[in-house]
């Protein structure tokens, strides 16, 4: 396979000059203090379409001949790639058809249509979309735009690497999310062409980590992915090109837990004021779990910010729970007047914010004289949560933590 050279990346950058915005690099004081050295966030979450995907999609479609563009392009995606292809095709005057899962978040579907693409729902999964897109390409002659495993796509994503070197010339480590590998393969290709001693670290969700077994096997290997909140990087097999580039240029691939991803997303929102989707926060999660793997200054890629508002509320609650700031507690108490008021008074004295209460008096698991309260509580942190639980038990309440 042809390597992605520095000349390829510079040519891609020229193509993108009037299309994308060079995204900001901001310092994270919270992460810098946590790992004992400078940490900067590369904010591709504020890129056009809300992610880095427009870079690779535009370079790929721009590289087609007039005759090929006249046939239209086709893609399969649950979100960011769909929007990148749709906008790129619109700018280049090319028809785009995007196959999306039937359950794709409505904001992503609306955005893809808003950029001018025709959206088709062939089934409930991305695999259904891939099959349908392949059939469409063969029947209609449309050009498939792969989300990561193509030279031009990787060259487009690699332009981020040039921006990082210009914005942070003394960078020692770059960390970013990995699904199929196009983003970090490109970033590595650009940076290593200029500064070979910069360390490149990829981060995969533990429930969808295809690169570690592939690297161990010495070839791209398909795995069965599990459900993960980081659906944007849930890819079951590395690309052939991206795998080759990883073996040559990427120094390490680490995996991160769902808990770390949710806490990373919460940290980005609270401390850096950045709205990031779970996949986009995987690099921050890698710092939280694997700070030993980096040398500072570190640049962490926030790869996308396209998160459904309903999912955001769930993930933030997950992150708060992981940080010990959100408790779901079932509490047994006597079924008599004033019992609930007394319990809530105890919580008020402990400085707890009661978010929700469900009071149940008639259930088979309860004695006749008992009631049960399901409470969602906000605390000041893990130590405060432990103190609240201990104090309530001292008062004689029977608690079950959910």
Secondary structure as GFF3:
##gff-version 3
##sequence-region A 1 402
A	DSSP	alpha_helix	6	16	.	.	.	ID=ss1
A	DSSP	beta_strand	25	27	.	.	.	ID=ss2
A	DSSP	alpha_helix	29	35	.	.	.	ID=ss3
A	DSSP	beta_strand	39	43	.	.	.	ID=ss4
A	DSSP	three_ten_helix	44	46	.	.	.	ID=ss5
A	DSSP	three_ten_helix	48	50	.	.	.	ID=ss6
A	DSSP	alpha_helix	53	62	.	.	.	ID=ss7
A	DSSP	alpha_helix	66	70	.	.	.	ID=ss8
A	DSSP	beta_strand	73	76	.	.	.	ID=ss9
A	DSSP	alpha_helix	80	91	.	.	.	ID=ss10
A	DSSP	beta_strand	96	99	.	.	.	ID=ss11
A	DSSP	alpha_helix	106	114	.	.	.	ID=ss12
A	DSSP	beta_strand	118	120	.	.	.	ID=ss13
A	DSSP	alpha_helix	126	140	.	.	.	ID=ss14
A	DSSP	beta_strand	143	144	.	.	.	ID=ss15
A	DSSP	alpha_helix	151	167	.	.	.	ID=ss16
A	DSSP	beta_strand	173	177	.	.	.	ID=ss17
A	DSSP	alpha_helix	182	194	.	.	.	ID=ss18
A	DSSP	beta_strand	199	205	.	.	.	ID=ss19
A	DSSP	three_ten_helix	206	208	.	.	.	ID=ss20
A	DSSP	alpha_helix	210	217	.	.	.	ID=ss21
A	DSSP	three_ten_helix	231	233	.	.	.	ID=ss22
A	DSSP	alpha_helix	240	249	.	.	.	ID=ss23
A	DSSP	beta_strand	252	256	.	.	.	ID=ss24
A	DSSP	alpha_helix	258	271	.	.	.	ID=ss25
A	DSSP	three_ten_helix	279	281	.	.	.	ID=ss26
A	DSSP	alpha_helix	282	290	.	.	.	ID=ss27
A	DSSP	three_ten_helix	291	293	.	.	.	ID=ss28
A	DSSP	beta_strand	298	302	.	.	.	ID=ss29
A	DSSP	alpha_helix	309	322	.	.	.	ID=ss30
A	DSSP	beta_strand	326	334	.	.	.	ID=ss31
A	DSSP	alpha_helix	339	349	.	.	.	ID=ss32
A	DSSP	beta_strand	353	360	.	.	.	ID=ss33
A	DSSP	beta_strand	370	378	.	.	.	ID=ss34
A	DSSP	alpha_helix	382	394	.	.	.	ID=ss35
A	DSSP	beta_strand	398	401	.	.	.	ID=ss36
###
